[in-house]
Structure formats: structure tokens, C-alpha cells
Amino acid sequence: MLQDRDSLDDLRMYRRRLWVDLKARTGFDCRPSMALVEEDIVAIEAGLESLSGRVGG
């Protein structure tokens, strides 16, 4: 389970950096991509929450 948590943490941090990079872009409308990245972050955080809620995991 620890590997699952570490992998999800890494993925969440990557997505957060990606969101910041998209927000900093000029000359492009990155809002649709940013919305998708936000959805990913929400799903990843839900996965982390489910791992935290497991007994013995």
C-alpha cells in the first residue's frame, strides 16, 4: 500500500506543477487544460483518501 500512496503523491505533485505551469502561460487559453488537470487532482486526492481510510493499509 505504501507504494500506492507514494505513486499517487508523486502524481498529485506532478499535476499541481503542471497546473501552475499552465496558469503561467501567456498567449494561449489554457483554461480547458487546467480544468482537466484539476479534475485529475480531485480524483487522485480521492484515491489517497480511500487509501487512508483502509484498515490495515
N, CA, C and O atoms as a GROMACS GRO file, in nm:
protein
  228
    1MET      N    1   0.081  -0.120   0.000
    1MET     CA    2   0.000   0.000   0.000
    1MET      C    3   0.085   0.127   0.000
    1MET      O    4   0.046   0.229  -0.056
    2LEU      N    5   0.202   0.120   0.063
    2LEU     CA    6   0.285   0.238   0.071
    2LEU      C    7   0.329   0.282  -0.069
    2LEU      O    8   0.337   0.402  -0.097
    3GLN      N    9   0.358   0.185  -0.155
    3GLN     CA   10   0.395   0.221  -0.292
    3GLN      C   11   0.280   0.290  -0.364
    3GLN      O   12   0.302   0.383  -0.440
    4ASP      N   13   0.157   0.244  -0.339
    4ASP     CA   14   0.040   0.308  -0.400
    4ASP      C   15   0.031   0.453  -0.356
    4ASP      O   16   0.009   0.543  -0.437
    5ARG      N   17   0.047   0.475  -0.227
    5ARG     CA   18   0.039   0.611  -0.172
    5ARG      C   19   0.149   0.698  -0.230
    5ARG      O   20   0.124   0.811  -0.271
    6ASP      N   21   0.272   0.647  -0.232
    6ASP     CA   22   0.384   0.724  -0.286
    6ASP      C   23   0.361   0.758  -0.434
    6ASP      O   24   0.388   0.870  -0.477
    7SER      N   25   0.312   0.663  -0.509
    7SER     CA   26   0.286   0.687  -0.651
    7SER      C   27   0.178   0.794  -0.670
    7SER      O   28   0.192   0.882  -0.755
    8LEU      N   29   0.073   0.785  -0.592
    8LEU     CA   30  -0.033   0.885  -0.602
    8LEU      C   31   0.015   1.023  -0.557
    8LEU      O   32  -0.021   1.124  -0.616
    9ASP      N   33   0.097   1.027  -0.452
    9ASP     CA   34   0.154   1.155  -0.408
    9ASP      C   35   0.239   1.216  -0.519
    9ASP      O   36   0.230   1.336  -0.546
   10ASP      N   37   0.322   1.134  -0.582
   10ASP     CA   38   0.406   1.183  -0.692
   10ASP      C   39   0.320   1.236  -0.807
   10ASP      O   40   0.348   1.341  -0.864
   11LEU      N   41   0.215   1.161  -0.840
   11LEU     CA   42   0.126   1.201  -0.948
   11LEU      C   43   0.056   1.333  -0.915
   11LEU      O   44   0.041   1.420  -1.000
   12ARG      N   45   0.012   1.346  -0.791
   12ARG     CA   46  -0.056   1.469  -0.748
   12ARG      C   47   0.039   1.588  -0.758
   12ARG      O   48  -0.001   1.694  -0.805
   13MET      N   49   0.163   1.572  -0.713
   13MET     CA   50   0.259   1.682  -0.719
   13MET      C   51   0.290   1.719  -0.864
   13MET      O   52   0.304   1.837  -0.896
   14TYR      N   53   0.300   1.620  -0.951
   14TYR     CA   54   0.324   1.647  -1.092
   14TYR      C   55   0.207   1.728  -1.150
   14TYR      O   56   0.227   1.827  -1.221
   15ARG      N   57   0.085   1.684  -1.119
   15ARG     CA   58  -0.032   1.755  -1.171
   15ARG      C   59  -0.039   1.898  -1.117
   15ARG      O   60  -0.078   1.989  -1.190
   16ARG      N   61  -0.004   1.919  -0.991
   16ARG     CA   62  -0.004   2.055  -0.935
   16ARG      C   63   0.098   2.144  -1.006
   16ARG      O   64   0.069   2.260  -1.036
   17ARG      N   65   0.217   2.089  -1.033
   17ARG     CA   66   0.318   2.168  -1.105
   17ARG      C   67   0.271   2.198  -1.248
   17ARG      O   68   0.291   2.308  -1.299
   18LEU      N   69   0.208   2.100  -1.310
   18LEU     CA   70   0.154   2.120  -1.444
   18LEU      C   71   0.050   2.231  -1.444
   18LEU      O   72   0.050   2.316  -1.534
   19TRP      N   73  -0.039   2.232  -1.345
   19TRP     CA   74  -0.142   2.335  -1.336
   19TRP      C   75  -0.079   2.474  -1.323
   19TRP      O   76  -0.122   2.568  -1.390
   20VAL      N   77   0.023   2.485  -1.239
   20VAL     CA   78   0.093   2.613  -1.221
   20VAL      C   79   0.159   2.657  -1.352
   20VAL      O   80   0.153   2.774  -1.389
   21ASP      N   81   0.222   2.562  -1.420
   21ASP     CA   82   0.285   2.594  -1.549
   21ASP      C   83   0.182   2.641  -1.651
   21ASP      O   84   0.207   2.736  -1.725
   22LEU      N   85   0.068   2.575  -1.655
   22LEU     CA   86  -0.037   2.616  -1.748
   22LEU      C   87  -0.090   2.755  -1.715
   22LEU      O   88  -0.116   2.836  -1.804
   23LYS      N   89  -0.105   2.782  -1.587
   23LYS     CA   90  -0.156   2.912  -1.544
   23LYS      C   91  -0.060   3.024  -1.583
   23LYS      O   92  -0.104   3.135  -1.613
   24ALA      N   93   0.069   2.996  -1.583
   24ALA     CA   94   0.170   3.097  -1.614
   24ALA      C   95   0.183   3.125  -1.764
   24ALA      O   96   0.245   3.224  -1.803
   25ARG      N   97   0.126   3.040  -1.847
   25ARG     CA   98   0.138   3.058  -1.992
   25ARG      C   99   0.063   3.182  -2.037
   25ARG      O  100  -0.044   3.213  -1.986
   26THR      N  101   0.122   3.251  -2.131
   26THR     CA  102   0.055   3.367  -2.190
   26THR      C  103   0.038   3.340  -2.339
   26THR      O  104   0.115   3.266  -2.400
   27GLY      N  105  -0.064   3.402  -2.396
   27GLY     CA  106  -0.088   3.387  -2.538
   27GLY      C  107  -0.172   3.266  -2.576
   27GLY      O  108  -0.205   3.247  -2.693
   28PHE      N  109  -0.207   3.185  -2.477
   28PHE     CA  110  -0.290   3.066  -2.501
   28PHE      C  111  -0.400   3.062  -2.397
   28PHE      O  112  -0.381   3.106  -2.283
   29ASP      N  113  -0.515   3.010  -2.435
   29ASP     CA  114  -0.622   2.987  -2.338
   29ASP      C  115  -0.606   2.846  -2.284
   29ASP      O  116  -0.648   2.749  -2.347
   30CYS      N  117  -0.546   2.836  -2.167
   30CYS     CA  118  -0.518   2.705  -2.107
   30CYS      C  119  -0.627   2.661  -2.010
   30CYS      O  120  -0.613   2.558  -1.944
   31ARG      N  121  -0.734   2.739  -2.000
   31ARG     CA  122  -0.839   2.704  -1.903
   31ARG      C  123  -0.897   2.564  -1.922
   31ARG      O  124  -0.920   2.496  -1.822
   32PRO      N  125  -0.922   2.519  -2.045
   32PRO     CA  126  -0.974   2.382  -2.058
   32PRO      C  127  -0.875   2.277  -2.006
   32PRO      O  128  -0.915   2.181  -1.939
   33SER      N  129  -0.749   2.295  -2.036
   33SER     CA  130  -0.647   2.201  -1.986
   33SER      C  131  -0.635   2.210  -1.835
   33SER      O  132  -0.620   2.108  -1.768
   34MET      N  133  -0.641   2.330  -1.782
   34MET     CA  134  -0.633   2.349  -1.637
   34MET      C  135  -0.750   2.280  -1.568
   34MET      O  136  -0.733   2.220  -1.461
   35ALA      N  137  -0.868   2.288  -1.628
   35ALA     CA  138  -0.986   2.221  -1.570
   35ALA      C  139  -0.966   2.070  -1.566
   35ALA      O  140  -1.003   2.005  -1.468
   36LEU      N  141  -0.909   2.014  -1.672
   36LEU     CA  142  -0.884   1.870  -1.674
   36LEU      C  143  -0.781   1.830  -1.568
   36LEU      O  144  -0.795   1.727  -1.503
   37VAL      N  145  -0.678   1.911  -1.553
   37VAL     CA  146  -0.577   1.883  -1.452
   37VAL      C  147  -0.638   1.890  -1.312
   37VAL      O  148  -0.606   1.809  -1.225
   38GLU      N  149  -0.726   1.988  -1.290
   38GLU     CA  150  -0.795   1.999  -1.161
   38GLU      C  151  -0.879   1.875  -1.134
   38GLU      O  152  -0.882   1.825  -1.022
   39GLU      N  153  -0.947   1.824  -1.236
   39GLU     CA  154  -1.025   1.701  -1.220
   39GLU      C  155  -0.934   1.584  -1.182
   39GLU      O  156  -0.969   1.503  -1.097
   40ASP      N  157  -0.818   1.577  -1.245
   40ASP     CA  158  -0.721   1.473  -1.211
   40ASP      C  159  -0.680   1.484  -1.065
   40ASP      O  160  -0.674   1.383  -0.994
   41ILE      N  161  -0.652   1.604  -1.020
   41ILE     CA  162  -0.608   1.626  -0.882
   41ILE      C  163  -0.716   1.580  -0.785
   41ILE      O  164  -0.687   1.516  -0.684
   42VAL      N  165  -0.841   1.614  -0.814
   42VAL     CA  166  -0.953   1.572  -0.728
   42VAL      C  167  -0.961   1.420  -0.722
   42VAL      O  168  -0.980   1.363  -0.614
   43ALA      N  169  -0.947   1.354  -0.837
   43ALA     CA  170  -0.954   1.208  -0.840
   43ALA      C  171  -0.837   1.145  -0.765
   43ALA      O  172  -0.855   1.047  -0.692
   44ILE      N  173  -0.718   1.201  -0.781
   44ILE     CA  174  -0.600   1.150  -0.711
   44ILE      C  175  -0.618   1.166  -0.561
   44ILE      O  176  -0.586   1.074  -0.484
   45GLU      N  177  -0.667   1.282  -0.518
   45GLU     CA  178  -0.689   1.304  -0.375
   45GLU      C  179  -0.794   1.210  -0.319
   45GLU      O  180  -0.784   1.167  -0.204
   46ALA      N  181  -0.895   1.177  -0.398
   46ALA     CA  182  -0.995   1.079  -0.355
   46ALA      C  183  -0.930   0.942  -0.338
   46ALA      O  184  -0.961   0.869  -0.243
   47GLY      N  185  -0.839   0.908  -0.429
   47GLY     CA  186  -0.767   0.782  -0.416
   47GLY      C  187  -0.681   0.779  -0.290
   47GLY      O  188  -0.676   0.677  -0.220
   48LEU      N  189  -0.614   0.889  -0.262
   48LEU     CA  190  -0.533   0.897  -0.140
   48LEU      C  191  -0.620   0.884  -0.016
   48LEU      O  192  -0.582   0.819   0.081
   49GLU      N  193  -0.737   0.946  -0.021
   49GLU     CA  194  -0.830   0.940   0.093
   49GLU      C  195  -0.877   0.796   0.113
   49GLU      O  196  -0.889   0.750   0.227
   50SER      N  197  -0.904   0.726   0.004
   50SER     CA  198  -0.951   0.588   0.019
   50SER      C  199  -0.841   0.499   0.076
   50SER      O  200  -0.869   0.406   0.151
   51LEU      N  201  -0.716   0.527   0.040
   51LEU     CA  202  -0.606   0.451   0.099
   51LEU      C  203  -0.590   0.481   0.248
   51LEU      O  204  -0.558   0.392   0.327
   52SER      N  205  -0.613   0.605   0.285
   52SER     CA  206  -0.602   0.644   0.426
   52SER      C  207  -0.712   0.581   0.509
   52SER      O  208  -0.693   0.554   0.628
   53GLY      N  209  -0.828   0.558   0.446
   53GLY     CA  210  -0.940   0.503   0.520
   53GLY      C  211  -0.938   0.353   0.536
   53GLY      O  212  -1.021   0.297   0.608
   54ARG      N  213  -0.845   0.286   0.471
   54ARG     CA  214  -0.839   0.140   0.478
   54ARG      C  215  -0.782   0.094   0.612
   54ARG      O  216  -0.682   0.148   0.661
   55VAL      N  217  -0.846  -0.003   0.668
   55VAL     CA  218  -0.795  -0.062   0.792
   55VAL      C  219  -0.680  -0.153   0.757
   55VAL      O  220  -0.691  -0.239   0.670
   56GLY      N  221  -0.568  -0.134   0.826
   56GLY     CA  222  -0.451  -0.215   0.800
   56GLY      C  223  -0.376  -0.178   0.674
   56GLY      O  224  -0.284  -0.249   0.634
   57GLY      N  225  -0.416  -0.067   0.609
   57GLY     CA  226  -0.350  -0.027   0.486
   57GLY      C  227  -0.299   0.104   0.493
   57GLY      O  228  -0.240   0.154   0.398
   0.00000   0.00000   0.00000
